[in-house]
Amino acid sequence: MASAPPRPQPTAQHARQGQQELAGELVLPVLAVALAVYYFISVRPLPWIARAHGVVVGSSVAVLVAVLAGRLALQARRGQLTWSTARLAQRLGLDRLDRWLLVAWMLGVTALLPYAGFTLAVVVFLLACLWTLGVRRPRELVLIPVLTALAGYLFFVALLHVKLPHGPAERWLGRLLGL
């Protein structure tokens, strides 16, 4: 019995010949599954109707991801997928340091948020991002973050009464505005 001929290994040339990159196909499904897991966990202490909605939403995501996984498995079997991530990395600009710095600022502000509060964290985040993106004029570096954070505070905290993390800026603004 003759063995099947070996499959050709995907190369950059194959990617140019119409093959899709698997990494690019998996970005949204992985994020969707992460969101569904977060949703399942976050609705656990809520009333039954919220949990029921969580099951419906999470199950819908699971079914759609399963259908996509089946389609990707068929494409992989046909040799229409490549494991290369070169085009995805290039499209996302992951070869540029400033993109990685923006991700670092997002992670940093997430860690800072419970301690500094919403308003101060937004100011620090926007200041860091503006600097990373090349803004150097002091007026812009001060006004854009401060006014954006103040608008966020007034809209979310003062107007909508959203429970955002409080820090020194929220305490000061609350006393100033009588909230």
C-alpha positions as a LaTeX table, in Angstrom:
\begin{tabular}{lrrr}
\hline
Residue & $x$ (\AA) & $y$ (\AA) & $z$ (\AA) \\
\hline
Met1 & 0.00 & 0.00 & 0.00 \\
Ala2 & 1.46 & 3.33 & $-1.06$ \\
Ser3 & 1.74 & 6.10 & 1.46 \\
Ala4 & 0.29 & 9.54 & 0.78 \\
Pro5 & 2.72 & 12.14 & $-0.50$ \\
Pro6 & 3.96 & 14.53 & 2.18 \\
Arg7 & 2.09 & 17.81 & 2.44 \\
Pro8 & 4.09 & 20.89 & 1.53 \\
Gln9 & 5.03 & 23.08 & 4.50 \\
Pro10 & 3.41 & 26.54 & 4.44 \\
Thr11 & 5.78 & 29.36 & 3.58 \\
Ala12 & 5.44 & 33.08 & 3.01 \\
Gln13 & 4.99 & 32.26 & $-0.67$ \\
His14 & 2.00 & 30.04 & 0.17 \\
Ala15 & 0.48 & 32.89 & 2.17 \\
Arg16 & 0.71 & 35.08 & $-0.90$ \\
Gln17 & $-0.99$ & 32.38 & $-3.00$ \\
Gly18 & $-4.32$ & 32.74 & $-1.21$ \\
Gln19 & $-3.70$ & 30.91 & 2.03 \\
Gln20 & $-5.17$ & 32.49 & 5.14 \\
Glu21 & $-3.16$ & 32.92 & 8.30 \\
Leu22 & $-4.63$ & 30.91 & 11.15 \\
Ala23 & $-3.52$ & 33.50 & 13.72 \\
Gly24 & $-5.58$ & 36.18 & 12.00 \\
Glu25 & $-8.61$ & 33.89 & 11.95 \\
Leu26 & $-8.34$ & 33.14 & 15.67 \\
Val27 & $-8.12$ & 36.67 & 17.10 \\
Leu28 & $-11.86$ & 37.36 & 17.34 \\
Pro29 & $-12.95$ & 33.84 & 18.41 \\
Val30 & $-10.40$ & 33.82 & 21.24 \\
Leu31 & $-11.58$ & 37.25 & 22.41 \\
Ala32 & $-15.23$ & 36.14 & 22.13 \\
Val33 & $-14.60$ & 33.06 & 24.27 \\
Ala34 & $-12.74$ & 35.18 & 26.83 \\
Leu35 & $-15.69$ & 37.59 & 26.96 \\
Ala36 & $-18.16$ & 34.71 & 27.34 \\
Val37 & $-16.13$ & 33.22 & 30.22 \\
Tyr38 & $-15.96$ & 36.64 & 31.89 \\
Tyr39 & $-19.71$ & 37.03 & 31.41 \\
Phe40 & $-20.43$ & 33.60 & 32.93 \\
Ile41 & $-18.31$ & 34.45 & 35.96 \\
Ser42 & $-19.61$ & 38.00 & 36.43 \\
Val43 & $-23.33$ & 37.09 & 36.35 \\
Arg44 & $-23.01$ & 34.27 & 38.89 \\
Pro45 & $-24.03$ & 36.40 & 41.92 \\
Leu46 & $-26.85$ & 38.18 & 40.03 \\
Pro47 & $-30.55$ & 37.21 & 39.90 \\
Trp48 & $-31.61$ & 34.19 & 37.85 \\
Ile49 & $-32.73$ & 36.25 & 34.83 \\
Ala50 & $-29.25$ & 37.72 & 34.43 \\
Arg51 & $-27.74$ & 34.23 & 34.70 \\
Ala52 & $-30.24$ & 32.97 & 32.10 \\
His53 & $-29.19$ & 35.74 & 29.72 \\
Gly54 & $-25.57$ & 34.83 & 30.41 \\
Val55 & $-26.22$ & 31.23 & 29.45 \\
Val56 & $-27.97$ & 32.29 & 26.23 \\
Val57 & $-25.23$ & 34.75 & 25.23 \\
Gly58 & $-22.37$ & 32.44 & 26.24 \\
Ser59 & $-23.94$ & 29.43 & 24.52 \\
Ser60 & $-24.48$ & 31.43 & 21.34 \\
Val61 & $-20.83$ & 32.44 & 21.34 \\
Ala62 & $-19.78$ & 28.82 & 21.97 \\
Val63 & $-21.88$ & 27.56 & 19.03 \\
Leu64 & $-20.51$ & 30.22 & 16.67 \\
Val65 & $-16.92$ & 29.51 & 17.73 \\
Ala66 & $-17.52$ & 25.76 & 17.25 \\
Val67 & $-18.83$ & 26.38 & 13.71 \\
Leu68 & $-15.80$ & 28.54 & 12.96 \\
Ala69 & $-13.47$ & 25.88 & 14.40 \\
Gly70 & $-15.05$ & 23.30 & 12.11 \\
Arg71 & $-14.60$ & 25.55 & 9.09 \\
Leu72 & $-10.97$ & 26.23 & 10.01 \\
Ala73 & $-10.34$ & 22.50 & 10.48 \\
Leu74 & $-11.66$ & 21.83 & 6.97 \\
Gln75 & $-9.51$ & 24.62 & 5.53 \\
Ala76 & $-6.44$ & 23.29 & 7.35 \\
Arg77 & $-7.12$ & 19.81 & 6.01 \\
Arg78 & $-7.31$ & 21.23 & 2.48 \\
Gly79 & $-4.04$ & 23.12 & 2.99 \\
Gln80 & $-5.69$ & 26.53 & 2.77 \\
Leu81 & $-4.30$ & 27.79 & 6.08 \\
Thr82 & $-0.81$ & 28.73 & 7.13 \\
Trp83 & 0.55 & 29.01 & 10.67 \\
Ser84 & 2.50 & 32.16 & 9.79 \\
Thr85 & 1.73 & 35.31 & 11.75 \\
Ala86 & 3.80 & 37.68 & 9.65 \\
Arg87 & 0.92 & 39.42 & 7.87 \\
Leu88 & $-1.13$ & 39.71 & 11.06 \\
Ala89 & 1.80 & 41.22 & 12.96 \\
Gln90 & 2.47 & 43.63 & 10.12 \\
Arg91 & $-1.20$ & 44.69 & 9.84 \\
Leu92 & $-1.41$ & 45.27 & 13.59 \\
Gly93 & 1.87 & 47.17 & 13.58 \\
Leu94 & 3.39 & 44.86 & 16.19 \\
Asp95 & 6.80 & 45.48 & 14.70 \\
Arg96 & 6.66 & 49.07 & 16.02 \\
Leu97 & 7.72 & 49.93 & 19.57 \\
Asp98 & 5.08 & 52.62 & 20.01 \\
Arg99 & 2.29 & 50.04 & 19.61 \\
Trp100 & 3.81 & 47.91 & 22.36 \\
Leu101 & 4.13 & 50.98 & 24.58 \\
Leu102 & 0.43 & 51.75 & 24.11 \\
Val103 & $-0.39$ & 48.20 & 25.20 \\
Ala104 & 1.91 & 48.65 & 28.21 \\
Trp105 & 0.12 & 51.90 & 29.13 \\
Met106 & $-3.25$ & 50.09 & 28.95 \\
Leu107 & $-2.02$ & 47.32 & 31.24 \\
Gly108 & $-0.41$ & 49.84 & 33.57 \\
Val109 & $-3.52$ & 51.98 & 33.91 \\
Thr110 & $-5.58$ & 48.86 & 34.57 \\
Ala111 & $-3.30$ & 48.07 & 37.50 \\
Leu112 & $-3.32$ & 51.71 & 38.65 \\
Leu113 & $-7.09$ & 52.19 & 38.46 \\
Pro114 & $-8.12$ & 50.75 & 41.85 \\
Tyr115 & $-5.53$ & 52.86 & 43.67 \\
Ala116 & $-5.51$ & 56.15 & 41.75 \\
Gly117 & $-9.20$ & 56.24 & 40.82 \\
Phe118 & $-10.84$ & 56.75 & 37.45 \\
Thr119 & $-10.03$ & 60.42 & 36.89 \\
Leu120 & $-6.34$ & 60.33 & 37.79 \\
Ala121 & $-5.81$ & 57.05 & 35.90 \\
Val122 & $-7.38$ & 58.57 & 32.77 \\
Val123 & $-5.10$ & 61.62 & 33.04 \\
Val124 & $-1.98$ & 59.46 & 33.42 \\
Phe125 & $-3.06$ & 57.11 & 30.61 \\
Leu126 & $-3.83$ & 59.86 & 28.12 \\
Leu127 & $-0.66$ & 61.76 & 29.00 \\
Ala128 & 1.44 & 58.63 & 28.42 \\
Cys129 & $-0.35$ & 57.81 & 25.15 \\
Leu130 & $-0.05$ & 61.34 & 23.79 \\
Trp131 & 3.66 & 61.40 & 24.63 \\
Thr132 & 4.15 & 58.00 & 22.98 \\
Leu133 & 2.35 & 59.19 & 19.85 \\
Gly134 & 4.64 & 62.20 & 19.56 \\
Val135 & 2.68 & 65.06 & 21.13 \\
Arg136 & 5.17 & 67.39 & 22.81 \\
Arg137 & 3.40 & 70.73 & 23.28 \\
Pro138 & 2.82 & 71.24 & 27.04 \\
Arg139 & $-0.58$ & 72.85 & 26.49 \\
Glu140 & $-1.89$ & 69.78 & 24.62 \\
Leu141 & $-0.21$ & 67.36 & 27.03 \\
Val142 & $-2.04$ & 68.98 & 29.95 \\
Leu143 & $-5.38$ & 70.11 & 28.51 \\
Ile144 & $-6.38$ & 66.99 & 26.57 \\
Pro145 & $-5.95$ & 64.50 & 29.44 \\
Val146 & $-7.33$ & 66.81 & 32.14 \\
Leu147 & $-10.40$ & 67.94 & 30.17 \\
Thr148 & $-11.13$ & 64.39 & 28.96 \\
Ala149 & $-10.90$ & 62.99 & 32.50 \\
Leu150 & $-13.02$ & 65.83 & 33.87 \\
Ala151 & $-15.67$ & 65.25 & 31.19 \\
Gly152 & $-15.63$ & 61.53 & 32.00 \\
Tyr153 & $-16.06$ & 62.27 & 35.72 \\
Leu154 & $-18.91$ & 64.72 & 35.14 \\
Phe155 & $-20.73$ & 62.40 & 32.75 \\
Phe156 & $-20.24$ & 59.03 & 34.40 \\
Val157 & $-19.95$ & 59.88 & 38.09 \\
Ala158 & $-21.87$ & 63.15 & 38.54 \\
Leu159 & $-24.62$ & 62.66 & 35.95 \\
Leu160 & $-25.10$ & 58.88 & 35.62 \\
His161 & $-23.89$ & 57.91 & 39.14 \\
Val162 & $-21.74$ & 55.08 & 37.78 \\
Lys163 & $-19.66$ & 53.43 & 40.50 \\
Leu164 & $-16.15$ & 53.97 & 39.15 \\
Pro165 & $-13.01$ & 53.52 & 41.28 \\
His166 & $-12.54$ & 56.55 & 43.54 \\
Gly167 & $-9.19$ & 58.11 & 44.26 \\
Pro168 & $-7.90$ & 61.49 & 45.39 \\
Ala169 & $-9.20$ & 63.33 & 42.32 \\
Glu170 & $-12.74$ & 61.98 & 42.81 \\
Arg171 & $-12.72$ & 62.97 & 46.48 \\
Trp172 & $-11.52$ & 66.48 & 45.60 \\
Leu173 & $-14.02$ & 66.87 & 42.73 \\
Gly174 & $-16.83$ & 65.51 & 44.92 \\
Arg175 & $-16.10$ & 68.14 & 47.61 \\
Leu176 & $-15.71$ & 70.86 & 44.97 \\
Leu177 & $-18.99$ & 70.03 & 43.23 \\
Gly178 & $-20.86$ & 69.11 & 46.41 \\
Leu179 & $-21.45$ & 65.50 & 45.34 \\
\hline
\end{tabular}
